[in-house]
């Protein structure tokens, strides 16, 4: 029996739960004991009385409207933004084909409408008298450096950069590669592109020259925007050197040469005179100074491209996921409004780098489209001390904090004191994205960081979805640790079984989406066939997310991980994240990654990589305890065959654990592929040498 934990006596959650009793999910192969041990958590809704949605019943009726009358719902949301020309009234707001058998896959929203995302994110607020409000707060890696820019100032700055780009020949439809650290100029550069209709391709400034050159070549960007160098934590990154090397690779490999490279002079990291210079290079500051502070807006048809962003698939080269103007703008704006229920005085801090989709949608576009103040942080989370994040929260009175579970897990390894010594009283909302959050990390986030006052939005979505797809809405229904709960408006998730049959009620299977929502990516740049094959071929007539999920009788959806992370042990389908959650709940365990490996008897065995918590010494006891936990939380079949203690895990720079590498190490394979794009490539050999 599940206990409903109500933290505020006056608040009864608005769900059809009678006492909260739960049946086991019907799929015999779905071990869900791990979930049974976690309670539903209700947070007193007083912090969100003015939220656009404040109860589940209100959500249900708006949700049905969004599915039943997309024209009414999305048309209404789109009208909150400025359109130079309205979209065609004589056709539906959305036209699409999700079924290959009926012809090419396509999605279109708001056809015939003309707008501009930069205009909506900045000019609109200035025009309505909010020019003096702070648009972006910036905190440097070094706590002594910070800056703030109002909407009016941002408008002038963005216009200057737009003019600079135009003066270098950039026009509508051209690709501009942005390889910059988290300085104020990064959002400025993105918005300047959006203003003139150029397609920005932000490449995370942590990728190698090799990776950067591949991305520049793929989209043939004639202009690159970068920065001389940056300090992150104790490390110095010489970005301009990396760009030079990448551009050399471009010309060596295919004779492609970039015409202009604009370099922001970051004197706090490296003096100007130390930066190697080429004929194509110009200094950002020198060039910007010469440019006018007003720039015409390029009015864009709704389906024209806004940006592309490269993301890795399970195979092959990175995909340039392409988003278009109208749909992305409406989706970024609408999801931000409902999920984060922004108030005028809010300070919104999303820790994601603008090099990832979360940075695009919830550092830049979502907050600015809503006229909110967004915080940009240049540094790393636990530097120079493990409490840096909470110090920043207090310094700027941050009201909403949005981060990745990996950050929570890494901070959780330190003493609570590093959190508790900061007040955090300005916080009213916490959120996560990017990977499953295990209940232990969730509870730490909720108890220690949020003092059990702040709802946690576990938001599930993807680069391809443009914005949040599954999420709790703050204060509107009880939370469940580890579950992204319910679909956002206009999103109709379906759960399929192995045969592609839609499952009803509580179940477990493959997560797909039935209809398009405005934020769905329209294609993979230059490779529409790959788009069709990746997302619309496994299951015909749905968008295939590639994730597995479980739905309970409350309708709550819990992501069980990428489908390829599912292992099959003696016929039991086990999600690796489920085993991970069980093991990670032990206090001696700092981080865990679980993969399958070939096993003579069981088909697949379970191989667990464990990072032991600092100060926890008795390994023998820990091994025993972990086995007991897996057995207790999931079942005997879920007890790992191998428990391998490692000093670190191979992670991408956005913090995702690269399970394919771990899988190969577990099966003694040596063809580990390219490990150079890992956050710390050296960790791989450390893991191999620690293998018993
Ligand atoms: C936004 C972002 C997408 C993949 C996605 C899924 C995983 C994201 C999650 C989550 C469980 C969540 N993922 N959010 N898994 N719970 N709340 O991260 O986009 O980098 O494209 O990654 O991340 O596996 O399919 P992206």
Boltz pocket constraint, residues with backbone or C-beta under 6 A from the ligand:
constraints:
  - pocket:
      binder: B
      contacts: [[A, 311], [A, 356], [A, 357], [A, 358], [A, 432], [A, 433], [A, 434], [A, 435], [A, 436], [A, 437], [A, 458], [A, 459], [A, 460], [A, 461], [A, 462], [A, 463], [A, 464], [A, 484], [A, 545], [A, 546], [A, 547], [A, 559], [A, 561], [A, 562]]
      max_distance: 6.0
